Amino acid sequence: MTTYQILQEAVLYGLLQKLEQRHLTKDLVCRAILAGDRRRIRMFERMEAVGHAMLTALRFHDYRRAVRYLLVFEKLCRRTGD
């Protein structure tokens, strides 16, 4: 792996972690479960699935696909309104 690829991977991991720490917290998920808010629960499930897909793309060094998944994850974060 080149230095550029290592840097790309580190940046993508960092961005995903930053978004997860802000929008996919245990507190928000627990509140949605306790309130019985099925819409938010489904949104959190989608966010988690997209995050896992991005991590899989990174494992296989498919950076373009990882960026696309990151953009989808960010769009889902904006939809939650937090």
OpenMM code with the backbone's topology and positions (N, CA, C; nanometers):
from openmm import Vec3, app, unit

residues = "MET THR THR TYR GLN ILE LEU GLN GLU ALA VAL LEU TYR GLY LEU LEU GLN LYS LEU GLU GLN ARG HIS LEU THR LYS ASP LEU VAL CYS ARG ALA ILE LEU ALA GLY ASP ARG ARG ARG ILE ARG MET PHE GLU ARG MET GLU ALA VAL GLY HIS ALA MET LEU THR ALA LEU ARG PHE HIS ASP TYR ARG ARG ALA VAL ARG TYR LEU LEU VAL PHE GLU LYS LEU CYS ARG ARG THR GLY ASP".split()
positions = [
    Vec3(0.0837, -0.1182, 0.0000),
    Vec3(0.0000, 0.0000, 0.0000),
    Vec3(0.0882, 0.1245, 0.0000),
    Vec3(0.0487, 0.2209, -0.0796),
    Vec3(0.1250, 0.3448, -0.0855),
    Vec3(0.0881, 0.4349, 0.0322),
    Vec3(0.1695, 0.5342, 0.0531),
    Vec3(0.1440, 0.6299, 0.1611),
    Vec3(0.0111, 0.7012, 0.1394),
    Vec3(-0.0186, 0.7316, 0.0135),
    Vec3(-0.1439, 0.7996, -0.0192),
    Vec3(-0.2642, 0.7127, 0.0180),
    Vec3(-0.2572, 0.5826, -0.0101),
    Vec3(-0.3670, 0.4920, 0.0229),
    Vec3(-0.3841, 0.4790, 0.1740),
    Vec3(-0.2738, 0.4738, 0.2455),
    Vec3(-0.2802, 0.4659, 0.3921),
    Vec3(-0.3467, 0.5913, 0.4479),
    Vec3(-0.3104, 0.7057, 0.3923),
    Vec3(-0.3700, 0.8319, 0.4363),
    Vec3(-0.5192, 0.8360, 0.4051),
    Vec3(-0.5567, 0.7925, 0.2849),
    Vec3(-0.6986, 0.7876, 0.2473),
    Vec3(-0.7771, 0.7017, 0.3452),
    Vec3(-0.7242, 0.5845, 0.3745),
    Vec3(-0.7924, 0.4919, 0.4644),
    Vec3(-0.8083, 0.5526, 0.6035),
    Vec3(-0.7043, 0.6161, 0.6537),
    Vec3(-0.7100, 0.6778, 0.7862),
    Vec3(-0.8140, 0.7901, 0.7908),
    Vec3(-0.8198, 0.8699, 0.6853),
    Vec3(-0.9172, 0.9795, 0.6812),
    Vec3(-1.0593, 0.9244, 0.6783),
    Vec3(-1.0835, 0.8222, 0.5972),
    Vec3(-1.2180, 0.7647, 0.5878),
    Vec3(-1.2608, 0.7009, 0.7196),
    Vec3(-1.1699, 0.6262, 0.7843),
    Vec3(-1.2015, 0.5693, 0.9161),
    Vec3(-1.2343, 0.6807, 1.0153),
    Vec3(-1.1556, 0.7861, 1.0153),
    Vec3(-1.1780, 0.8966, 1.1078),
    Vec3(-1.3120, 0.9650, 1.0870),
    Vec3(-1.3481, 0.9878, 0.9618),
    Vec3(-1.4771, 1.0514, 0.9336),
    Vec3(-1.5941, 0.9640, 0.9773),
    Vec3(-1.5833, 0.8349, 0.9505),
    Vec3(-1.6910, 0.7442, 0.9932),
    Vec3(-1.7041, 0.7434, 1.1451),
    Vec3(-1.5922, 0.7365, 1.2152),
    Vec3(-1.5973, 0.7364, 1.3612),
    Vec3(-1.6570, 0.8653, 1.4153),
    Vec3(-1.6208, 0.9778, 1.3549),
    Vec3(-1.6741, 1.1067, 1.4002),
    Vec3(-1.8256, 1.1121, 1.3841),
    Vec3(-1.8749, 1.0662, 1.2693),
    Vec3(-2.0195, 1.0654, 1.2463),
    Vec3(-2.0906, 0.9688, 1.3408),
    Vec3(-2.0314, 0.8503, 1.3613),
    Vec3(-2.0935, 0.7528, 1.4517),
    Vec3(-2.0992, 0.8058, 1.5946),
    Vec3(-1.9939, 0.8717, 1.6396),
    Vec3(-1.9906, 0.9226, 1.7768),
    Vec3(-2.0944, 1.0319, 1.7993),
    Vec3(-2.1290, 1.1013, 1.6938),
    Vec3(-2.2257, 1.2096, 1.7099),
    Vec3(-2.3698, 1.1652, 1.6868),
    Vec3(-2.3919, 1.0765, 1.5895),
    Vec3(-2.5288, 1.0460, 1.5474),
    Vec3(-2.5759, 0.9045, 1.5795),
    Vec3(-2.4874, 0.8173, 1.6193),
    Vec3(-2.5260, 0.6785, 1.6444),
    Vec3(-2.4808, 0.6389, 1.7849),
    Vec3(-2.5200, 0.7192, 1.8835),
    Vec3(-2.4781, 0.6939, 2.0205),
    Vec3(-2.5735, 0.5947, 2.0883),
    Vec3(-2.5240, 0.5319, 2.1904),
    Vec3(-2.6068, 0.4376, 2.2664),
    Vec3(-2.7265, 0.5090, 2.3274),
    Vec3(-2.7052, 0.6318, 2.3715),
    Vec3(-2.8125, 0.7092, 2.4336),
    Vec3(-2.9283, 0.7326, 2.3359),
    Vec3(-2.8950, 0.7737, 2.2124),
    Vec3(-2.9994, 0.7987, 2.1126),
    Vec3(-3.0729, 0.6706, 2.0740),
    Vec3(-2.9970, 0.5626, 2.0600),
    Vec3(-3.0589, 0.4343, 2.0238),
    Vec3(-3.1500, 0.3857, 2.1366),
    Vec3(-3.1032, 0.3948, 2.2597),
    Vec3(-3.1848, 0.3508, 2.3738),
    Vec3(-3.3124, 0.4335, 2.3872),
    Vec3(-3.3002, 0.5645, 2.3649),
    Vec3(-3.4200, 0.6487, 2.3716),
    Vec3(-3.5227, 0.6088, 2.2672),
    Vec3(-3.4763, 0.5789, 2.1471),
    Vec3(-3.5676, 0.5381, 2.0396),
    Vec3(-3.6343, 0.4053, 2.0733),
    Vec3(-3.5576, 0.3129, 2.1302),
    Vec3(-3.6137, 0.1820, 2.1665),
    Vec3(-3.7163, 0.1977, 2.2777),
    Vec3(-3.6815, 0.2734, 2.3817),
    Vec3(-3.7734, 0.2907, 2.4948),
    Vec3(-3.8994, 0.3674, 2.4556),
    Vec3(-3.8870, 0.4598, 2.3624),
    Vec3(-4.0032, 0.5363, 2.3174),
    Vec3(-4.0862, 0.4575, 2.2162),
    Vec3(-4.0289, 0.3487, 2.1636),
    Vec3(-4.1009, 0.2698, 2.0636),
    Vec3(-4.1088, 0.3394, 1.9285),
    Vec3(-4.0131, 0.4266, 1.9005),
    Vec3(-4.0109, 0.5028, 1.7754),
    Vec3(-3.9521, 0.4157, 1.6637),
    Vec3(-4.0394, 0.3463, 1.5937),
    Vec3(-3.9948, 0.2516, 1.4903),
    Vec3(-3.9220, 0.3204, 1.3746),
    Vec3(-3.9629, 0.4412, 1.3428),
    Vec3(-3.8978, 0.5134, 1.2333),
    Vec3(-3.7511, 0.5404, 1.2645),
    Vec3(-3.7250, 0.5885, 1.3863),
    Vec3(-3.5857, 0.6160, 1.4258),
    Vec3(-3.5058, 0.4863, 1.4406),
    Vec3(-3.5691, 0.3820, 1.4900),
    Vec3(-3.5001, 0.2540, 1.5040),
    Vec3(-3.4573, 0.2033, 1.3668),
    Vec3(-3.5467, 0.2109, 1.2689),
    Vec3(-3.5113, 0.1692, 1.1326),
    Vec3(-3.3988, 0.2552, 1.0761),
    Vec3(-3.4030, 0.3852, 1.1063),
    Vec3(-3.2974, 0.4754, 1.0585),
    Vec3(-3.1629, 0.4359, 1.1192),
    Vec3(-3.1614, 0.4041, 1.2483),
    Vec3(-3.0367, 0.3620, 1.3125),
    Vec3(-2.9876, 0.2294, 1.2549),
    Vec3(-3.0797, 0.1391, 1.2239),
    Vec3(-3.0411, 0.0115, 1.1629),
    Vec3(-2.9790, 0.0348, 1.0252),
    Vec3(-3.0363, 0.1262, 0.9482),
    Vec3(-2.9797, 0.1583, 0.8164),
    Vec3(-2.8405, 0.2187, 0.8308),
    Vec3(-2.8259, 0.3098, 0.9258),
    Vec3(-2.6965, 0.3734, 0.9483),
    Vec3(-2.5916, 0.2691, 0.9855),
    Vec3(-2.6291, 0.1775, 1.0718),
    Vec3(-2.5352, 0.0732, 1.1124),
    Vec3(-2.4970, -0.0161, 0.9940),
    Vec3(-2.5941, -0.0509, 0.9115),
    Vec3(-2.5674, -0.1363, 0.7951),
    Vec3(-2.4753, -0.0654, 0.6955),
    Vec3(-2.4987, 0.0622, 0.6715),
    Vec3(-2.4139, 0.1373, 0.5789),
    Vec3(-2.2727, 0.1510, 0.6355),
    Vec3(-2.2627, 0.1716, 0.7652),
    Vec3(-2.1304, 0.1792, 0.8291),
    Vec3(-2.0524, 0.0502, 0.8136),
    Vec3(-2.1204, -0.0631, 0.8328),
    Vec3(-2.0536, -0.1927, 0.8153),
    Vec3(-2.0134, -0.2141, 0.6697),
    Vec3(-2.0975, -0.1719, 0.5764),
    Vec3(-2.0641, -0.1846, 0.4342),
    Vec3(-1.9404, -0.1007, 0.4011),
    Vec3(-1.9316, 0.0171, 0.4615),
    Vec3(-1.8145, 0.1011, 0.4374),
    Vec3(-1.6888, 0.0360, 0.4921),
    Vec3(-1.6964, -0.0200, 0.6118),
    Vec3(-1.5803, -0.0871, 0.6699),
    Vec3(-1.5362, -0.2055, 0.5848),
    Vec3(-1.6326, -0.2772, 0.5296),
    Vec3(-1.6007, -0.3895, 0.4411),
    Vec3(-1.5291, -0.3398, 0.3159),
    Vec3(-1.5778, -0.2295, 0.2586),
    Vec3(-1.5125, -0.1724, 0.1407),
    Vec3(-1.3695, -0.1300, 0.1730),
    Vec3(-1.3489, -0.0739, 0.2913),
    Vec3(-1.2135, -0.0349, 0.3307),
    Vec3(-1.1225, -0.1557, 0.3483),
    Vec3(-1.1762, -0.2643, 0.4041),
    Vec3(-1.0949, -0.3850, 0.4209),
    Vec3(-1.0434, -0.4381, 0.2881),
    Vec3(-1.1237, -0.4207, 0.1841),
    Vec3(-1.0842, -0.4684, 0.0516),
    Vec3(-1.0207, -0.3573, -0.0324),
    Vec3(-0.9854, -0.2460, 0.0315),
    Vec3(-0.9166, -0.1337, -0.0321),
    Vec3(-0.9946, -0.0773, -0.1504),
    Vec3(-1.1267, -0.0776, -0.1395),
    Vec3(-1.2139, -0.0197, -0.2420),
    Vec3(-1.2563, 0.1188, -0.1920),
    Vec3(-1.1687, 0.2173, -0.2129),
    Vec3(-1.1872, 0.3489, -0.1538),
    Vec3(-1.3017, 0.4275, -0.2176),
    Vec3(-1.3229, 0.4102, -0.3449),
    Vec3(-1.4339, 0.4809, -0.4094),
    Vec3(-1.5676, 0.4362, -0.3527),
    Vec3(-1.5828, 0.3063, -0.3351),
    Vec3(-1.7069, 0.2542, -0.2770),
    Vec3(-1.7204, 0.3004, -0.1319),
    Vec3(-1.6110, 0.3034, -0.0590),
    Vec3(-1.6141, 0.3479, 0.0802),
    Vec3(-1.6586, 0.4935, 0.0899),
    Vec3(-1.6115, 0.5761, -0.0016),
    Vec3(-1.6529, 0.7177, -0.0018),
    Vec3(-1.8015, 0.7292, -0.0317),
    Vec3(-1.8500, 0.6492, -0.1254),
    Vec3(-1.9946, 0.6523, -0.1551),
    Vec3(-2.0760, 0.6132, -0.0319),
    Vec3(-2.0321, 0.5087, 0.0379),
    Vec3(-2.1029, 0.4675, 0.1593),
    Vec3(-2.0946, 0.5755, 0.2670),
    Vec3(-1.9818, 0.6423, 0.2752),
    Vec3(-1.9679, 0.7499, 0.3729),
    Vec3(-2.0658, 0.8635, 0.3424),
    Vec3(-2.0833, 0.8953, 0.2148),
    Vec3(-2.1790, 0.9995, 0.1764),
    Vec3(-2.3222, 0.9593, 0.2108),
    Vec3(-2.3552, 0.8327, 0.1895),
    Vec3(-2.4891, 0.7833, 0.2258),
    Vec3(-2.5071, 0.7901, 0.3769),
    Vec3(-2.4036, 0.7500, 0.4519),
    Vec3(-2.4097, 0.7541, 0.5981),
    Vec3(-2.4316, 0.8978, 0.6457),
    Vec3(-2.3603, 0.9914, 0.5859),
    Vec3(-2.3741, 1.1321, 0.6242),
    Vec3(-2.5143, 1.1837, 0.5926),
    Vec3(-2.5699, 1.1410, 0.4795),
    Vec3(-2.7068, 1.1812, 0.4432),
    Vec3(-2.8072, 1.1263, 0.5448),
    Vec3(-2.7877, 1.0013, 0.5886),
    Vec3(-2.8761, 0.9440, 0.6902),
    Vec3(-2.8627, 1.0189, 0.8217),
    Vec3(-2.7411, 1.0631, 0.8543),
    Vec3(-2.7198, 1.1404, 0.9762),
    Vec3(-2.7973, 1.2707, 0.9712),
    Vec3(-2.7961, 1.3364, 0.8559),
    Vec3(-2.8699, 1.4621, 0.8422),
    Vec3(-3.0202, 1.4392, 0.8559),
    Vec3(-3.0682, 1.3241, 0.8106),
    Vec3(-3.2112, 1.2932, 0.8191),
    Vec3(-3.2578, 1.2757, 0.9632),
    Vec3(-3.1713, 1.2285, 1.0507),
    Vec3(-3.2136, 1.2058, 1.1897),
    Vec3(-3.2429, 1.3365, 1.2597),
    Vec3(-3.1793, 1.4451, 1.2139),
    Vec3(-3.2086, 1.5763, 1.2699),
    Vec3(-3.1433, 1.6052, 1.4031),
    Vec3(-3.0412, 1.5298, 1.4394),
    Vec3(-2.9722, 1.5551, 1.5679),
    Vec3(-2.8567, 1.6488, 1.5504),
] * unit.nanometer
topology = app.Topology()
chain = topology.addChain("A")
for resn in residues:
    res = topology.addResidue(resn, chain)
    for name in ("N", "CA", "C"):
        topology.addAtom(name, app.Element.getBySymbol(name[0]), res)
